[in-house]
Amino acid sequence: MKGAEWTLHERAGNDFDQANVLVELLRASGIPAYFVYGTVEMPVERARAWLDVKDANEVIEAFQRNGIPARLEGDNIIFEHVWVEAYIPFVEREFFRF
């Protein structure tokens, strides 16, 4: 991970880096926020179209080349992801996922 400052400086980063920036900004604004880590399941065809690649193997290679653990299970790709949840008390729902 680059850290929030370097990610902002480069204006680029993976999901961990970008989540770090968001958590730091939210916390600096007095909004409680934290990281959530889990897995995402996506149809291979959707991932293939999203990444503009020819087949499932290229999808896996693209994820792994970018440091994202991923595997195929049937017609789905399973990959690890980090996102941010924040407590914003002035709205109806307690937590928002970014």
Biotite code that builds the C-alpha atoms (Angstrom):
import biotite.structure as struc

atoms = struc.array([
    struc.Atom([0.000, 0.000, 0.000], chain_id="A", res_id=1, res_name="MET", atom_name="CA", element="C"),
    struc.Atom([1.189, 3.465, -0.865], chain_id="A", res_id=2, res_name="LYS", atom_name="CA", element="C"),
    struc.Atom([-0.536, 5.255, 1.964], chain_id="A", res_id=3, res_name="GLY", atom_name="CA", element="C"),
    struc.Atom([-3.058, 8.063, 1.647], chain_id="A", res_id=4, res_name="ALA", atom_name="CA", element="C"),
    struc.Atom([-0.575, 10.866, 0.956], chain_id="A", res_id=5, res_name="GLU", atom_name="CA", element="C"),
    struc.Atom([1.283, 9.082, -1.840], chain_id="A", res_id=6, res_name="TRP", atom_name="CA", element="C"),
    struc.Atom([-1.973, 7.860, -3.424], chain_id="A", res_id=7, res_name="THR", atom_name="CA", element="C"),
    struc.Atom([-3.212, 11.456, -3.537], chain_id="A", res_id=8, res_name="LEU", atom_name="CA", element="C"),
    struc.Atom([0.128, 12.624, -4.930], chain_id="A", res_id=9, res_name="HIS", atom_name="CA", element="C"),
    struc.Atom([0.056, 10.031, -7.745], chain_id="A", res_id=10, res_name="GLU", atom_name="CA", element="C"),
    struc.Atom([-3.716, 10.295, -8.216], chain_id="A", res_id=11, res_name="ARG", atom_name="CA", element="C"),
    struc.Atom([-3.772, 6.523, -8.555], chain_id="A", res_id=12, res_name="ALA", atom_name="CA", element="C"),
    struc.Atom([-3.923, 3.411, -6.441], chain_id="A", res_id=13, res_name="GLY", atom_name="CA", element="C"),
    struc.Atom([-5.598, 0.071, -5.961], chain_id="A", res_id=14, res_name="ASN", atom_name="CA", element="C"),
    struc.Atom([-8.707, -0.467, -3.858], chain_id="A", res_id=15, res_name="ASP", atom_name="CA", element="C"),
    struc.Atom([-6.693, -0.561, -0.633], chain_id="A", res_id=16, res_name="PHE", atom_name="CA", element="C"),
    struc.Atom([-4.950, 2.718, -1.461], chain_id="A", res_id=17, res_name="ASP", atom_name="CA", element="C"),
    struc.Atom([-8.150, 4.495, -2.465], chain_id="A", res_id=18, res_name="GLN", atom_name="CA", element="C"),
    struc.Atom([-10.012, 3.219, 0.596], chain_id="A", res_id=19, res_name="ALA", atom_name="CA", element="C"),
    struc.Atom([-7.162, 4.517, 2.740], chain_id="A", res_id=20, res_name="ASN", atom_name="CA", element="C"),
    struc.Atom([-7.539, 8.007, 1.246], chain_id="A", res_id=21, res_name="VAL", atom_name="CA", element="C"),
    struc.Atom([-11.294, 7.974, 1.790], chain_id="A", res_id=22, res_name="LEU", atom_name="CA", element="C"),
    struc.Atom([-11.026, 6.764, 5.406], chain_id="A", res_id=23, res_name="VAL", atom_name="CA", element="C"),
    struc.Atom([-8.419, 9.431, 6.181], chain_id="A", res_id=24, res_name="GLU", atom_name="CA", element="C"),
    struc.Atom([-10.542, 12.191, 4.618], chain_id="A", res_id=25, res_name="LEU", atom_name="CA", element="C"),
    struc.Atom([-13.719, 11.064, 6.362], chain_id="A", res_id=26, res_name="LEU", atom_name="CA", element="C"),
    struc.Atom([-11.997, 10.767, 9.737], chain_id="A", res_id=27, res_name="ARG", atom_name="CA", element="C"),
    struc.Atom([-10.357, 14.185, 9.290], chain_id="A", res_id=28, res_name="ALA", atom_name="CA", element="C"),
    struc.Atom([-13.883, 15.531, 8.760], chain_id="A", res_id=29, res_name="SER", atom_name="CA", element="C"),
    struc.Atom([-15.051, 13.940, 12.003], chain_id="A", res_id=30, res_name="GLY", atom_name="CA", element="C"),
    struc.Atom([-16.967, 11.122, 10.318], chain_id="A", res_id=31, res_name="ILE", atom_name="CA", element="C"),
    struc.Atom([-16.294, 7.657, 11.765], chain_id="A", res_id=32, res_name="PRO", atom_name="CA", element="C"),
    struc.Atom([-15.148, 5.355, 8.971], chain_id="A", res_id=33, res_name="ALA", atom_name="CA", element="C"),
    struc.Atom([-13.472, 1.995, 8.715], chain_id="A", res_id=34, res_name="TYR", atom_name="CA", element="C"),
    struc.Atom([-12.202, -0.554, 6.236], chain_id="A", res_id=35, res_name="PHE", atom_name="CA", element="C"),
    struc.Atom([-14.187, -3.639, 5.292], chain_id="A", res_id=36, res_name="VAL", atom_name="CA", element="C"),
    struc.Atom([-12.440, -6.532, 3.590], chain_id="A", res_id=37, res_name="TYR", atom_name="CA", element="C"),
    struc.Atom([-14.255, -9.309, 1.805], chain_id="A", res_id=38, res_name="GLY", atom_name="CA", element="C"),
    struc.Atom([-14.852, -11.132, -1.428], chain_id="A", res_id=39, res_name="THR", atom_name="CA", element="C"),
    struc.Atom([-16.875, -10.150, -4.459], chain_id="A", res_id=40, res_name="VAL", atom_name="CA", element="C"),
    struc.Atom([-18.505, -12.631, -6.818], chain_id="A", res_id=41, res_name="GLU", atom_name="CA", element="C"),
    struc.Atom([-19.057, -11.479, -10.398], chain_id="A", res_id=42, res_name="MET", atom_name="CA", element="C"),
    struc.Atom([-20.135, -13.339, -13.529], chain_id="A", res_id=43, res_name="PRO", atom_name="CA", element="C"),
    struc.Atom([-17.084, -13.934, -15.723], chain_id="A", res_id=44, res_name="VAL", atom_name="CA", element="C"),
    struc.Atom([-18.870, -12.454, -18.741], chain_id="A", res_id=45, res_name="GLU", atom_name="CA", element="C"),
    struc.Atom([-19.476, -9.193, -16.883], chain_id="A", res_id=46, res_name="ARG", atom_name="CA", element="C"),
    struc.Atom([-15.836, -9.040, -15.742], chain_id="A", res_id=47, res_name="ALA", atom_name="CA", element="C"),
    struc.Atom([-14.676, -9.894, -19.272], chain_id="A", res_id=48, res_name="ARG", atom_name="CA", element="C"),
    struc.Atom([-16.735, -7.042, -20.752], chain_id="A", res_id=49, res_name="ALA", atom_name="CA", element="C"),
    struc.Atom([-15.684, -4.659, -17.952], chain_id="A", res_id=50, res_name="TRP", atom_name="CA", element="C"),
    struc.Atom([-11.987, -5.354, -18.583], chain_id="A", res_id=51, res_name="LEU", atom_name="CA", element="C"),
    struc.Atom([-12.404, -5.671, -22.370], chain_id="A", res_id=52, res_name="ASP", atom_name="CA", element="C"),
    struc.Atom([-10.594, -9.016, -22.584], chain_id="A", res_id=53, res_name="VAL", atom_name="CA", element="C"),
    struc.Atom([-11.309, -12.156, -24.621], chain_id="A", res_id=54, res_name="LYS", atom_name="CA", element="C"),
    struc.Atom([-11.762, -14.931, -22.063], chain_id="A", res_id=55, res_name="ASP", atom_name="CA", element="C"),
    struc.Atom([-11.884, -15.947, -18.403], chain_id="A", res_id=56, res_name="ALA", atom_name="CA", element="C"),
    struc.Atom([-8.153, -16.673, -18.215], chain_id="A", res_id=57, res_name="ASN", atom_name="CA", element="C"),
    struc.Atom([-7.383, -13.111, -19.285], chain_id="A", res_id=58, res_name="GLU", atom_name="CA", element="C"),
    struc.Atom([-9.743, -11.840, -16.580], chain_id="A", res_id=59, res_name="VAL", atom_name="CA", element="C"),
    struc.Atom([-7.827, -13.761, -13.914], chain_id="A", res_id=60, res_name="ILE", atom_name="CA", element="C"),
    struc.Atom([-4.484, -12.617, -15.345], chain_id="A", res_id=61, res_name="GLU", atom_name="CA", element="C"),
    struc.Atom([-5.623, -8.973, -15.341], chain_id="A", res_id=62, res_name="ALA", atom_name="CA", element="C"),
    struc.Atom([-6.719, -9.154, -11.704], chain_id="A", res_id=63, res_name="PHE", atom_name="CA", element="C"),
    struc.Atom([-3.592, -10.955, -10.551], chain_id="A", res_id=64, res_name="GLN", atom_name="CA", element="C"),
    struc.Atom([-1.269, -8.696, -12.574], chain_id="A", res_id=65, res_name="ARG", atom_name="CA", element="C"),
    struc.Atom([-2.727, -5.794, -10.597], chain_id="A", res_id=66, res_name="ASN", atom_name="CA", element="C"),
    struc.Atom([-2.244, -7.511, -7.251], chain_id="A", res_id=67, res_name="GLY", atom_name="CA", element="C"),
    struc.Atom([-5.864, -8.574, -6.765], chain_id="A", res_id=68, res_name="ILE", atom_name="CA", element="C"),
    struc.Atom([-6.268, -12.157, -5.550], chain_id="A", res_id=69, res_name="PRO", atom_name="CA", element="C"),
    struc.Atom([-8.832, -13.789, -7.860], chain_id="A", res_id=70, res_name="ALA", atom_name="CA", element="C"),
    struc.Atom([-10.027, -17.234, -8.857], chain_id="A", res_id=71, res_name="ARG", atom_name="CA", element="C"),
    struc.Atom([-12.647, -18.849, -11.092], chain_id="A", res_id=72, res_name="LEU", atom_name="CA", element="C"),
    struc.Atom([-15.541, -20.802, -9.630], chain_id="A", res_id=73, res_name="GLU", atom_name="CA", element="C"),
    struc.Atom([-17.857, -22.082, -12.326], chain_id="A", res_id=74, res_name="GLY", atom_name="CA", element="C"),
    struc.Atom([-19.121, -19.128, -14.347], chain_id="A", res_id=75, res_name="ASP", atom_name="CA", element="C"),
    struc.Atom([-18.045, -16.591, -11.731], chain_id="A", res_id=76, res_name="ASN", atom_name="CA", element="C"),
    struc.Atom([-14.861, -14.838, -10.757], chain_id="A", res_id=77, res_name="ILE", atom_name="CA", element="C"),
    struc.Atom([-14.252, -14.465, -7.042], chain_id="A", res_id=78, res_name="ILE", atom_name="CA", element="C"),
    struc.Atom([-11.913, -11.670, -6.004], chain_id="A", res_id=79, res_name="PHE", atom_name="CA", element="C"),
    struc.Atom([-10.865, -9.973, -2.808], chain_id="A", res_id=80, res_name="GLU", atom_name="CA", element="C"),
    struc.Atom([-11.769, -6.350, -2.290], chain_id="A", res_id=81, res_name="HIS", atom_name="CA", element="C"),
    struc.Atom([-11.660, -3.644, 0.347], chain_id="A", res_id=82, res_name="VAL", atom_name="CA", element="C"),
    struc.Atom([-14.271, -0.928, 0.748], chain_id="A", res_id=83, res_name="TRP", atom_name="CA", element="C"),
    struc.Atom([-15.192, 1.763, 3.246], chain_id="A", res_id=84, res_name="VAL", atom_name="CA", element="C"),
    struc.Atom([-18.134, 2.055, 5.577], chain_id="A", res_id=85, res_name="GLU", atom_name="CA", element="C"),
    struc.Atom([-18.875, 5.356, 7.272], chain_id="A", res_id=86, res_name="ALA", atom_name="CA", element="C"),
    struc.Atom([-21.332, 6.429, 9.957], chain_id="A", res_id=87, res_name="TYR", atom_name="CA", element="C"),
    struc.Atom([-23.298, 9.462, 8.792], chain_id="A", res_id=88, res_name="ILE", atom_name="CA", element="C"),
    struc.Atom([-25.864, 10.265, 11.501], chain_id="A", res_id=89, res_name="PRO", atom_name="CA", element="C"),
    struc.Atom([-28.010, 12.753, 9.558], chain_id="A", res_id=90, res_name="PHE", atom_name="CA", element="C"),
    struc.Atom([-29.432, 10.243, 7.095], chain_id="A", res_id=91, res_name="VAL", atom_name="CA", element="C"),
    struc.Atom([-31.942, 7.427, 7.525], chain_id="A", res_id=92, res_name="GLU", atom_name="CA", element="C"),
    struc.Atom([-29.494, 4.547, 6.998], chain_id="A", res_id=93, res_name="ARG", atom_name="CA", element="C"),
    struc.Atom([-26.712, 4.232, 9.524], chain_id="A", res_id=94, res_name="GLU", atom_name="CA", element="C"),
    struc.Atom([-23.903, 3.060, 7.244], chain_id="A", res_id=95, res_name="PHE", atom_name="CA", element="C"),
    struc.Atom([-22.964, 3.786, 3.672], chain_id="A", res_id=96, res_name="PHE", atom_name="CA", element="C"),
    struc.Atom([-20.622, 1.620, 1.647], chain_id="A", res_id=97, res_name="ARG", atom_name="CA", element="C"),
    struc.Atom([-18.271, 3.384, -0.732], chain_id="A", res_id=98, res_name="PHE", atom_name="CA", element="C"),
])
